[in-house]
Amino acid sequence: MHLKRLSLFNYKNIDEGNFDFDQKINCFVGRNGIGKTNVLDSIYHLAHGKSYFNPLAVQNIRHGEEFFVVEGAFEKDGREETVVCSLKKGQKKILKRNGKSYDKFSEHVGFIPLVMISPSDRDLITEGSETRRRFIDSVISQLDPMYLQRLIQYQKVLSQRNALLKYFAANRTFDKETLQIYNEQLNALGQPIFESRRNFIGDFIPIFNKHHHAITESAENVQLIYQSDLSDKDYLELLAQTFDRDKVLQYTSTGIHKDDLLFEIDGHPIKKFGSQGQQKSFLIALKLAQFEFLRKKSGQKPILLFDDIFDKLDEFRVSKIVEMVNNDDFGQLFISDTHPERTEAIVRSTHQSYKMFNISKS
């Protein structure tokens, strides 16, 4: 599978852009702030129906304009698939495949397997557990539509239970039967979500370790640890135990919405004890493992987007990454960088076909 053509109109800082891509490697080069990352993000947008960097859809419209349109032609299983994502201010975003609109964007998730690697991935280390849960959920959701539906429904029920707890506090009342209905719904949805996450992490860790060892030549001892309230207790039991606390807090304080994925180096949080280079290697290994996991489970080679990935990486780590990319397991690759000569030297060393796109301010 690969992206053949891309058209942009009023997307972020790009007024108009049209690209015909190489089947293997495509490089966007130019100075910072001119739109290289935005081109990559538009490709991500076509795969996921949303921006990788900005969840507020209206902010992806070019300043001073009323709408944006992103259109891509993909080759998948010998057939051309056209995907269009558009938004006009004051209206709902529209996502179409071959001219037909999706009723639910979730129906599109997974159709175009894709992995983005970006300096902003450092948020996975520095930010809270919600960011790491989103990472887990995004990988599983691309492969399991039922998981995504359960997740959406779980969030709805959780919001309803939290609203009920606020109602109890505001009106100094309590309705055990209604609360129990929400508890049972959270249990019915949360338990399979927990099991899917646990199974995913079990399959994912060996793949992550393999890539991390390849990048660092086993120089560092790192760990991924899945942490969940449901690891030790039944969900209904947990909800019963934390009810008094939930009444005071006015929200649900336990459950799969509190899960976390711990990142450690030598038994300590990599956020505090890992150098910048070690954190970068960890994140790249994490994303390359995501790529391999999706490839194995979907039977498709995901599109791989490298956003400014060579920034702050030493020459040794860059060479290791290039070695892995120069592999038949990889499909189409998109790279952004500020140094055209460096980028072209790197991609030329892979002996693969490639195209260079010099992005300049419009």
BELFENJO-V961753 format. One record per helix or strand of 3 or more residues. SS is the DSSP state (@ for helix, = for strand). FROM is the first residue (numbers start at 1). LEN is the number of residues. If there is no record, write none. Layout:
BEGIN
ss = (SS:SS)
from = (FROM:FROM)
len = (LEN:LEN)
END
This chain:
BEGIN
ss = (=:=:=:@:@:=:=:=:@:=:@:@:@:@:=:@:@:@:@:=:@:@:=:@:=:@:=)
from = (2:14:25:36:57:67:79:94:105:114:119:129:145:176:222:229:235:243:256:260:270:276:303:315:333:340:354)
len = (10:7:5:13:4:10:10:4:3:5:8:13:27:41:6:3:7:7:3:6:4:23:5:11:5:9:5)
END
